[in-house]
Amino acid sequence: MNDSIIAYQGVEGAYSHLACKKAFSKSITIACDTFCDAMKLVEAGTANLAMIPVENSTAGRVEEIYRLIPKLKLYIVEEHFEPVNHCLLGVKGSSKQSIKYVSSHPQALAQCHTNITNLNIKALAKFDTAGSAKEISEKKDPFYGAIASSLAAKLYDLEILDDNFGDLVGNVTRFIILSKEMSTPQYKKEEEYITSLIFQVRDIPAALYKALGGFATNGVNLIKLESYSVPGSLQASQFHIDIDAHPDEKKLKLAIEELTFFAKDIKYMGVYKRKNQSK
């Protein structure tokens, strides 16, 4: 896939920006203040795609995204896994020993807590990682550092004082790529696919159990199940499921057919190839 304009939440140098560059190296990127702003640019046709994080192997899911997606007329067309490699950054001439204060997003600070403590540095919570890098580049004080990506270091002309500052190895963020148009890949037996859909259960006893039962009886694996309240109601719940199958597979057709008896407002959110996060 090679689309010319892709939107993301954050400032230049954010991990979402890095994911855009990795997945679409020749595309133009647009930084947005919020996830909703990035999605609306696609809905309006200003951007072709939006790169949106949905979960992190250390921090968990980005719950806000599952509430936003059903409100917009967008579809998931691809997934992307981006390793999160936290770097300790400083201005030119600084060193790990000169840093007394380090700023970043609270999650990044938490993921580097041991190294921050070992260096006896005071952590300063900020709105995002790349924004912290930009701020210290303007401050030009060797006492101040930031935790951000290697891309942020390049963009803001900062020194990478430690290129592996995170406490954990294998920290990865899963992104979904959203488009205004649904694009269903042709089914090939040797490929793996994800089908994402949302639905509400009917007002009958054990409706969710019965709705999901068809997947079990037909041997269909559910990768993810998310639930949240329908806006304006504390009684009704909406469910998002990621299914390890393609709609053209007989087993999924049978499972969806059974789902329709116990669920309503079923909407396909996308069909796309399943990626191997280790690649």
Buried (B, 14 or more C-beta within 10 A) or exposed (E): EEBEBBBBBBBBBBBBBBBBBBBBEEBEBBBBEEBBBBBBBBBEEEBBBBBBBBBBBBBEBBEEBBBBBBEBEBBBBBBBBBBBBBBBBBBEEBEBEBBBBBBBBEBBBBBBEEBBEEBEBEBBEBBBBBBBBBBBBEBEBBBBBBBBBBBBBEBBEBBBBBEEBBBEEEBBBBBBBBBBEBEBBEEEEEEEBBBBBBBBBBEEEEBBEBBBBBBEEBEBEBEBEBEBEEEEEEEEEBBBBBBBBBBBBEBBBBBBEBBEEBBEEBEBBBBBBBBEBEE
